[in-house]
Amino acid sequence: MRTYPRLCSTLFGVLAGLAAITPALASVDAEVSALRKQWEHVNFELAAQEQEGAYGGLLARCDKLLDEQPDDAQALTWCGIIRSSFAGVVGGLDALGYAKAARDDFERAVAIDATVSDGAALTSLGTLYARVPGWPVGFGNSKKALKYLEAGLQANPEGIDSNFFLAEFLASEGETAKAKEHLRRALRAAPRPGRSAADAARKAEAEALLAELSES
């Protein structure tokens, strides 16, 4: 039987490299999952006066994770979500730096994998552009907001977040009928495994906005 020492050596080297990468990827996935769960607890379950302090630990963990894995699209997405949520908590001019950092995280995530986390980076980027003040104060931009929110919806047509945040933007633009349609789709969205707190909070927001639009 003929042997190919160089080929075998190359194959063994590749396999060894893959074996080393697999635990690292599992570690990143585990940390991203832990960050998501902790963010949901802080964002949806803690009182407003407790949130700012609780976000400190999450932000530090994000900095560490992205130092180690700067090109992981899921890590960038969830750290962007954490930074943008913290921007909403602190408010004012202090929030703009965190909003810009979140925008950078989302843009890097989208460049790596546009549909990462079922389009969460796209939807979150669109929401940032919708909520942040425009020039000269901030970088808010309605056209970019709609572009990214629609791309997020395309990535996840029946998702609760993709429909809710597009509806929120449409409502702000006076597109009441379209906003109602997407709010109803958000309310019909299937439950997400392990995300009951986030689903309940988002559906409550969708119900409240739908009721407000129905009264106007």
KEKE-3310 file (N, C-alpha, C; in steps of 0.2 Angstrom, whole numbers, plus 5000, padded with zeros to 4 digits):
npx = (5004:5003:5010:5008:5017:5019:5006:4998:5004:5000:4986:4984:4988:4979:4967:4971:4971:4958:4952:4957:4951:4937:4934:4936:4927:4915:4917:4915:4902:4895:4898:4892:4879:4877:4879:4868:4857:4859:4858:4845:4839:4843:4838:4824:4819:4824:4823:4822:4831:4841:4847:4858:4869:4870:4873:4886:4895:4891:4896:4909:4912:4909:4919:4930:4927:4926:4939:4946:4939:4937:4931:4919:4903:4891:4895:4899:4886:4878:4885:4884:4870:4870:4877:4870:4858:4862:4865:4852:4848:4857:4856:4855:4869:4880:4876:4878:4891:4891:4881:4887:4897:4890:4884:4895:4899:4888:4888:4900:4897:4887:4894:4902:4893:4878:4865:4866:4861:4847:4845:4847:4857:4855:4842:4844:4853:4846:4836:4844:4848:4835:4832:4842:4847:4847:4860:4865:4868:4868:4870:4858:4846:4833:4831:4842:4838:4825:4830:4839:4830:4820:4828:4831:4819:4817:4827:4821:4806:4795:4798:4798:4805:4810:4798:4792:4800:4801:4788:4787:4795:4788:4776:4781:4783:4771:4765:4752:4743:4752:4761:4752:4749:4762:4764:4754:4758:4770:4764:4759:4770:4781:4785:4802:4814:4820:4819:4808:4806:4810:4802:4789:4790:4792:4780:4771:4774:4771:4757:4754:4758:4750:4737:4737:4739:4727:4718:4721)
npy = (4994:5011:5025:5042:5053:5067:5072:5065:5071:5084:5083:5078:5089:5099:5093:5093:5107:5110:5103:5111:5123:5120:5119:5132:5140:5134:5139:5153:5153:5149:5160:5170:5166:5167:5180:5185:5180:5186:5200:5200:5198:5209:5220:5217:5213:5219:5234:5251:5259:5250:5246:5253:5251:5237:5235:5238:5227:5218:5226:5226:5212:5211:5219:5211:5199:5203:5208:5196:5189:5197:5196:5189:5186:5184:5188:5201:5206:5204:5211:5223:5225:5226:5237:5247:5246:5250:5263:5268:5268:5277:5289:5306:5316:5307:5295:5295:5291:5277:5273:5275:5266:5254:5255:5253:5240:5233:5235:5229:5216:5214:5215:5204:5193:5195:5190:5186:5179:5178:5190:5199:5209:5217:5222:5228:5238:5246:5251:5258:5269:5274:5279:5287:5304:5315:5323:5339:5333:5319:5303:5299:5293:5292:5286:5277:5269:5264:5256:5246:5240:5235:5225:5217:5212:5205:5195:5188:5185:5182:5186:5191:5203:5209:5212:5220:5231:5237:5241:5250:5260:5263:5268:5280:5287:5290:5280:5272:5261:5251:5249:5244:5231:5225:5224:5216:5204:5203:5199:5187:5179:5165:5157:5160:5148:5147:5161:5167:5178:5189:5188:5190:5203:5210:5207:5213:5226:5227:5225:5237:5247:5244:5246:5260:5265:5261:5269:5282)
npz = (5000:4995:5003:5008:5015:5016:5013:5023:5034:5032:5033:5046:5053:5049:5055:5068:5070:5069:5079:5090:5087:5089:5104:5107:5100:5105:5118:5115:5111:5123:5131:5125:5125:5139:5142:5134:5142:5154:5151:5147:5159:5166:5158:5157:5169:5180:5191:5186:5193:5196:5185:5179:5187:5186:5173:5172:5174:5163:5152:5154:5153:5139:5133:5136:5130:5116:5114:5114:5104:5091:5079:5079:5074:5082:5095:5093:5089:5101:5110:5105:5107:5121:5123:5117:5124:5136:5133:5132:5145:5152:5145:5138:5134:5137:5133:5119:5116:5119:5110:5098:5099:5099:5087:5079:5082:5077:5064:5060:5063:5054:5042:5043:5044:5038:5042:5055:5070:5067:5060:5069:5071:5060:5063:5075:5072:5063:5072:5081:5072:5070:5083:5088:5090:5075:5064:5070:5082:5084:5075:5069:5057:5046:5034:5033:5044:5040:5030:5036:5045:5037:5031:5041:5044:5032:5034:5045:5044:5052:5065:5082:5087:5075:5068:5078:5080:5068:5066:5076:5071:5059:5065:5071:5060:5055:5048:5051:5048:5042:5053:5062:5056:5057:5071:5074:5068:5076:5088:5085:5084:5086:5101:5108:5112:5128:5131:5137:5146:5138:5127:5133:5138:5126:5119:5127:5125:5112:5112:5120:5111:5100:5105:5108:5095:5090:5096:5092)
capx = (5000:5007:5009:5009:5019:5017:4999:4996:5006:4996:4979:4984:4989:4972:4963:4973:4969:4951:4951:4959:4946:4931:4933:4936:4920:4910:4917:4912:4895:4893:4899:4887:4873:4877:4878:4861:4853:4860:4855:4837:4837:4844:4834:4817:4817:4827:4820:4826:4836:4846:4850:4864:4875:4871:4876:4894:4898:4890:4900:4916:4913:4909:4926:4935:4925:4928:4947:4948:4936:4935:4928:4914:4897:4887:4898:4898:4879:4875:4888:4881:4864:4871:4879:4864:4853:4865:4864:4846:4848:4861:4853:4859:4875:4884:4873:4880:4897:4889:4877:4892:4901:4885:4883:4901:4898:4883:4891:4905:4893:4883:4899:4904:4887:4872:4859:4868:4856:4841:4845:4846:4861:4852:4836:4846:4856:4840:4833:4848:4847:4829:4831:4847:4845:4851:4865:4872:4869:4870:4870:4851:4845:4827:4832:4846:4834:4821:4834:4841:4824:4817:4833:4831:4813:4818:4830:4817:4799:4790:4801:4794:4809:4810:4791:4790:4804:4799:4781:4788:4798:4783:4772:4784:4783:4764:4762:4749:4741:4757:4763:4747:4750:4768:4762:4750:4763:4774:4760:4758:4777:4782:4790:4809:4816:4824:4818:4802:4805:4811:4795:4783:4791:4791:4773:4767:4776:4768:4750:4753:4758:4744:4731:4738:4738:4720:4714:4722)
capy = (5000:5017:5030:5049:5056:5074:5073:5063:5076:5090:5082:5078:5096:5102:5090:5096:5114:5110:5101:5117:5128:5119:5121:5140:5142:5132:5144:5159:5152:5149:5166:5174:5164:5169:5188:5186:5179:5191:5206:5199:5199:5216:5224:5216:5211:5224:5240:5256:5262:5245:5244:5256:5247:5230:5235:5238:5220:5216:5230:5223:5206:5212:5221:5206:5194:5206:5208:5189:5187:5203:5195:5184:5190:5184:5192:5208:5208:5204:5216:5229:5226:5228:5244:5251:5246:5254:5270:5270:5269:5283:5295:5312:5316:5302:5289:5295:5286:5270:5272:5274:5259:5249:5255:5250:5233:5230:5236:5224:5210:5213:5214:5197:5188:5199:5187:5183:5179:5179:5197:5204:5215:5222:5225:5233:5244:5250:5254:5264:5274:5277:5282:5292:5310:5316:5328:5339:5330:5312:5300:5296:5294:5289:5282:5271:5266:5259:5251:5241:5237:5230:5220:5213:5209:5200:5189:5185:5188:5181:5187:5196:5209:5212:5215:5225:5237:5240:5244:5256:5265:5265:5272:5286:5290:5291:5274:5268:5254:5246:5248:5239:5225:5222:5223:5209:5199:5202:5196:5180:5176:5159:5158:5158:5144:5150:5168:5169:5185:5194:5187:5192:5210:5213:5207:5218:5233:5227:5226:5244:5252:5243:5250:5267:5267:5260:5274:5288)
capz = (5000:4995:5008:5006:5021:5017:5013:5029:5039:5032:5035:5053:5055:5049:5060:5075:5071:5070:5086:5094:5086:5091:5110:5107:5097:5110:5123:5113:5111:5129:5134:5121:5128:5146:5141:5132:5148:5159:5148:5147:5166:5168:5154:5157:5176:5186:5192:5182:5197:5197:5179:5177:5190:5183:5166:5172:5173:5156:5148:5156:5150:5132:5132:5137:5124:5110:5114:5112:5098:5088:5073:5080:5073:5087:5100:5091:5089:5108:5114:5102:5110:5127:5123:5115:5129:5141:5131:5133:5152:5155:5142:5138:5129:5139:5129:5112:5115:5119:5104:5092:5099:5097:5079:5076:5083:5073:5057:5059:5063:5047:5037:5043:5043:5038:5045:5061:5075:5064:5058:5075:5070:5056:5066:5080:5069:5061:5078:5083:5067:5071:5090:5090:5086:5069:5064:5072:5088:5083:5068:5067:5050:5045:5028:5035:5049:5037:5026:5040:5048:5032:5030:5047:5043:5027:5037:5050:5043:5057:5071:5086:5087:5068:5067:5083:5079:5061:5068:5081:5067:5055:5069:5072:5053:5053:5044:5056:5046:5041:5059:5066:5053:5060:5078:5075:5067:5082:5093:5083:5084:5090:5107:5107:5117:5133:5130:5139:5149:5133:5123:5137:5138:5120:5117:5131:5122:5106:5114:5122:5105:5096:5108:5107:5088:5088:5099:5089)
cpx = (5004:5005:5011:5011:5017:5010:4996:4997:5001:4989:4979:4985:4982:4967:4965:4971:4962:4949:4952:4954:4940:4929:4932:4929:4915:4911:4914:4904:4892:4893:4893:4880:4872:4876:4871:4856:4853:4857:4848:4835:4838:4839:4827:4815:4819:4823:4824:4832:4842:4849:4857:4870:4876:4874:4884:4897:4897:4895:4907:4917:4913:4916:4931:4933:4928:4936:4949:4945:4933:4931:4922:4907:4892:4889:4897:4890:4876:4879:4886:4874:4865:4873:4874:4859:4855:4864:4857:4845:4851:4858:4857:4865:4880:4882:4876:4886:4895:4885:4882:4895:4896:4884:4889:4901:4893:4885:4896:4902:4890:4888:4902:4899:4881:4866:4861:4862:4849:4840:4845:4851:4858:4846:4839:4850:4851:4837:4837:4848:4840:4828:4836:4846:4850:4856:4862:4874:4872:4870:4863:4850:4839:4828:4836:4842:4829:4824:4836:4835:4821:4822:4832:4824:4813:4822:4826:4810:4794:4792:4798:4798:4809:4803:4790:4794:4803:4792:4782:4791:4792:4778:4774:4784:4776:4761:4758:4746:4746:4760:4759:4748:4756:4767:4758:4754:4768:4771:4759:4765:4777:4786:4797:4811:4821:4824:4811:4801:4806:4804:4790:4784:4789:4784:4769:4768:4772:4760:4749:4753:4752:4738:4732:4737:4730:4716:4715:4718)
cpy = (5006:5022:5037:5053:5063:5076:5071:5068:5082:5089:5081:5085:5100:5100:5093:5103:5114:5108:5107:5122:5127:5121:5129:5142:5140:5137:5151:5159:5152:5156:5171:5173:5167:5177:5189:5185:5184:5198:5206:5201:5206:5221:5223:5215:5216:5231:5245:5258:5257:5244:5247:5252:5240:5230:5235:5232:5217:5219:5227:5217:5206:5214:5216:5201:5197:5207:5201:5187:5193:5202:5190:5188:5190:5188:5199:5210:5209:5210:5223:5231:5228:5235:5249:5252:5251:5262:5273:5272:5275:5289:5300:5311:5310:5296:5289:5290:5279:5268:5271:5268:5254:5249:5252:5242:5230:5230:5231:5217:5209:5212:5207:5192:5193:5196:5184:5184:5181:5186:5202:5210:5220:5226:5230:5239:5249:5254:5259:5270:5278:5281:5287:5298:5311:5321:5335:5335:5323:5309:5297:5298:5289:5284:5276:5266:5261:5254:5245:5237:5232:5224:5215:5209:5203:5194:5185:5188:5188:5182:5192:5203:5212:5215:5221:5232:5241:5244:5250:5262:5268:5270:5279:5291:5292:5285:5269:5261:5249:5244:5243:5232:5221:5220:5217:5203:5197:5198:5189:5176:5170:5160:5156:5154:5147:5158:5170:5176:5190:5194:5191:5200:5213:5212:5212:5225:5233:5229:5234:5248:5251:5246:5257:5269:5266:5266:5281:5289)
cpz = (5000:5000:5006:5013:5022:5017:5020:5035:5039:5034:5043:5056:5055:5054:5067:5076:5072:5077:5091:5094:5089:5099:5111:5105:5102:5116:5122:5113:5118:5133:5131:5124:5135:5146:5139:5138:5153:5157:5148:5155:5168:5164:5155:5164:5181:5185:5188:5186:5198:5191:5178:5180:5187:5176:5166:5171:5166:5151:5148:5152:5142:5130:5131:5131:5118:5109:5112:5106:5094:5082:5073:5079:5078:5093:5099:5091:5096:5112:5111:5106:5117:5128:5122:5120:5135:5139:5132:5141:5155:5152:5141:5133:5131:5135:5122:5111:5114:5113:5098:5093:5097:5090:5076:5076:5078:5066:5055:5059:5056:5042:5037:5041:5044:5042:5052:5066:5073:5062:5063:5074:5066:5059:5071:5077:5066:5067:5081:5078:5068:5078:5091:5086:5080:5070:5066:5078:5088:5076:5066:5060:5048:5039:5029:5040:5045:5033:5030:5043:5043:5030:5035:5047:5038:5030:5042:5049:5048:5064:5075:5086:5080:5066:5072:5081:5073:5062:5072:5076:5062:5059:5070:5065:5051:5049:5049:5054:5045:5048:5063:5063:5056:5067:5079:5073:5073:5087:5092:5083:5088:5096:5105:5113:5122:5134:5132:5142:5143:5129:5127:5137:5132:5117:5121:5128:5115:5107:5116:5116:5101:5099:5107:5100:5086:5091:5096:5082)
residu = (MET:ARG:THR:TYR:PRO:ARG:LEU:CYS:SER:THR:LEU:PHE:GLY:VAL:LEU:ALA:GLY:LEU:ALA:ALA:ILE:THR:PRO:ALA:LEU:ALA:SER:VAL:ASP:ALA:GLU:VAL:SER:ALA:LEU:ARG:LYS:GLN:TRP:GLU:HIS:VAL:ASN:PHE:GLU:LEU:ALA:ALA:GLN:GLU:GLN:GLU:GLY:ALA:TYR:GLY:GLY:LEU:LEU:ALA:ARG:CYS:ASP:LYS:LEU:LEU:ASP:GLU:GLN:PRO:ASP:ASP:ALA:GLN:ALA:LEU:THR:TRP:CYS:GLY:ILE:ILE:ARG:SER:SER:PHE:ALA:GLY:VAL:VAL:GLY:GLY:LEU:ASP:ALA:LEU:GLY:TYR:ALA:LYS:ALA:ALA:ARG:ASP:ASP:PHE:GLU:ARG:ALA:VAL:ALA:ILE:ASP:ALA:THR:VAL:SER:ASP:GLY:ALA:ALA:LEU:THR:SER:LEU:GLY:THR:LEU:TYR:ALA:ARG:VAL:PRO:GLY:TRP:PRO:VAL:GLY:PHE:GLY:ASN:SER:LYS:LYS:ALA:LEU:LYS:TYR:LEU:GLU:ALA:GLY:LEU:GLN:ALA:ASN:PRO:GLU:GLY:ILE:ASP:SER:ASN:PHE:PHE:LEU:ALA:GLU:PHE:LEU:ALA:SER:GLU:GLY:GLU:THR:ALA:LYS:ALA:LYS:GLU:HIS:LEU:ARG:ARG:ALA:LEU:ARG:ALA:ALA:PRO:ARG:PRO:GLY:ARG:SER:ALA:ALA:ASP:ALA:ALA:ARG:LYS:ALA:GLU:ALA:GLU:ALA:LEU:LEU:ALA:GLU:LEU:SER:GLU:SER)
# end
